[in-house]
Amino acid sequence: MYCINCGVRLCDTEKKCPLCNTVVYHPDIKQKDVTPLYPVNKYPKQKPPSRTFNGAVLFLFLIPVIISFISDMKVNGRVTWFGFVAGAMGLFYVAFALPLWFQKPNPVIFVPVNFGAIAIYLAYINFAINGDWFISFALPVTAGIGLIITTLVTLTRYIKKGWLYIFGGCVIGFGAFMLLVEWLLVLTFGISFYGWSFYPLVAFVLLGGMLIYLGINKSAREIMERKLFF
């Protein structure tokens, strides 16, 4: 047990920090008997998401989309840049507004959904400008980042221990992914291979290795806990 003010290690029986006199909470300290706010095993029901509010948010998102469409048609006589605006607004809606329709949105589901929406938007941009970089570059990069982040979110949500190992492994995986990004740049755009990806690889491997080391070494982890108060 550590003092939340100065970080000094305390005995489990301490009621005040001997250095800064901060009161220490301990589960063995008897609490005052008070009337509970709710009956035993009966809690207020969580209200479902308001459909009226969600509908209003959807309407607010549609306003700039409609204005952009009318402006594009009036100025150019056909759809030119409207698709870029509509796609960007769609991404914002999927990321921030779509989860509001669910009472308990699961990030394990919504994270890959967001990356899927990003991939669709990039595919549209590639089609609109007659590009040839989506299949060979944008899609694998988006899928790779989405896979790493989805793995991180899934493991931290369903596994309650070993988070240092999880974050460390994902950081190292992201560093290795930098090699793939540079190779895809060379393959897609024909640029020279300079090896810049090795620098973030080394940095991420060192950072991830440090997290894994803290997970293994209990004494080093306790020092960090005292310093950072977590």
N, C-alpha and C positions, 0 to 999 in steps of 0.2 A: 504494500500500500504506500502511496506517495502523496505528499502535500500538493494540493492543486495550486498553491500560490508560489512556493519557492522550489518545489520539486524534490525536496529531501525525502529519503526513504523513512517510513514510519513503522513502528511496531503496531500490530493489529489492535492492541489495547489502548493506543493513544486516542485521547479525545480532543487534544489541541496540539498543533505543531509546536515543538519546543523551540524552534528558531523564530518563526514569524507569528506565532500565537493564533494561527488560523484554525477555526473549528473544523474538525474532521468528522465526516459522516461515517458511521459504521453500522452495519445491519444489526449488530447485537445491542445497540443503544435503544432502550425502550422508547417508543413513540407515544405521544399523548393519545388517549382514546377519544375519538370524535365520532359524530354520527356520519356514516358514509353518505356520499352524494346520491348513490343509486342502490337499490336492493341488490342482494347477493345474486350474481350470475344474470342480472338484468341491466342492460345498458341501452342507451338511446340508439334507435335504429339509424343507420347511415342513410341519408336521403339519396335517392338515385339522381343522376345528372339531370339537370333541367333541360328539357327539349326546347323550351322557348329560348333559353340563353344560347344553346348550341345552334339553334336556327338563326338567331340574330348574328352570331359569329360567322356563320356560313354566308349570310346576306352581306356582311361587311367585306368578306373576301370576294364576293361576286361583283361588288360595285366597281373596283378598279379594273376587273377583268372586262366587264361590259363597256366601261368608258374607253379602255384600250382598244377594244374591237371596233367601236364606233369611230374612234379617232383614226385608226389605221385604214378603215374602209373609206372614210371621208377624204383623207389626204392622198392615199395611194390608189384607191379604187379596188383594192384587193388585199388579201391577207399577206402581210410581209413580216413585220416584227411582232405582231400580236401573239404569235405562238410562244415567243420567248417570255413575254410577260405572264401569259396564262400558265406556262410551265413553272415559272418561279413562284407564282402565287399558289399553285398546287402543291409545291414542295413545302412551303410554309404551312399550308393547311394540314397536310399529312403529318408534319412534325409537331405542330403545336396545338391544333384544333381538333384533329380527328380523335386523339385519346380522350377528349372531353365527353365523347358519346358513351364511354364505358365507365362503369362504376369503379372498377379496379383494373386499369390498363396494365397489361403485362409487358414490361420492357423487353422480355425475351422474344416477344412477337413483334412489337413495334419497331425495334431497332433494325431487324432485317427488312421490314416493310419500308422504312425510311430509305435504306440503301437501295431497295428495289425501285422506289420512286426516283431517286437520283439517277439510277441507270437508265430508266425510261426517258427522263429529261435529257440526258446526255445523248441518247440515241436519236431523239428528235432534233437536237442541235446538229448532230452529225449529218442527218438526212437533209435538214434545211439548208445547210451551207455546202452540201455535196462533198462532205469530207470522207476520209477513209481511215479514221483513227479510232473509231468506236470499238470495233471487234478486237483489234490488236493492242489497244492501249487502255481506253477508258473503261471498258467492261471488266477486264481482269484486275485493274487497279481498284475499281469500286468494289468488286466482289472480294478481293483480298482484304481490304480495310474493313469491309462489312463483316467478313468471317472472323477476323481478329477481335473486333469490338463485340460482336455477338457472343463469341466464346467467353470473353471477359465478363460480360453482363450475365450470361447464363451460369457460369461457375460461381460468381459472387452472390448470385441470388439463391442458389440451391445448396451451396456448400458454405457452412457457417464458420469453418476453420481453414487455416492455411492460406489466407488471403495474400500474404507476402509471396508465397510460392506462385500463386495465380498471377498476380501483377508482375512479378519478376519474369515468369515465362512468357507472358503476353508482350512485355517490353522487349525481350530478346527476339521474339517472333516478329515484332514490328521492325526491329533493326535488320533482320534477315530479309524482310520484305523489300527493303530499300534496294537490295541487289536486283530483285526482280523488276522494280520500277525502272532502274537505269537500263537494264537489258531490254525492256519493252520500249523505252525511248529510242534506243539504238535500232531496234527492229522496225519500229513504226516510222520514225522521222529520218532515219539514216544518218544520225549524228555519230560522232566518234565516241568511243568508250574511254572516258577519262578516269574512271574509278572513284568518282566522288562518293559513291554509295558506301564505300568502305569506312568513311569517317563517321556517318551516323550509325553504321553497324557497330563500330567499336564503342561509341558512346552509349548506345542502347544496351549492348552486351554488358558493359561495366555497370550501368545503372541497374539492369535486371539482375546481374550477379550479386550486387550489393543487397538488393531486396531478398534474394534467396538466402544469402549469407545471414541476414538478420533473422530470417525464419528458422535457420538451423542453430545459430548461436544465441542462446537465451540471454546471456549476460550482456552482449552487445545490444540486443533488442530492449532490454530493461533500461540501458543507458539512454537510448533514443526515446523511450517512453517518458523518462524523466525530463528530457530536454524539450520534447514536443508536446507533452501532456496528452497522449492518446493511449 
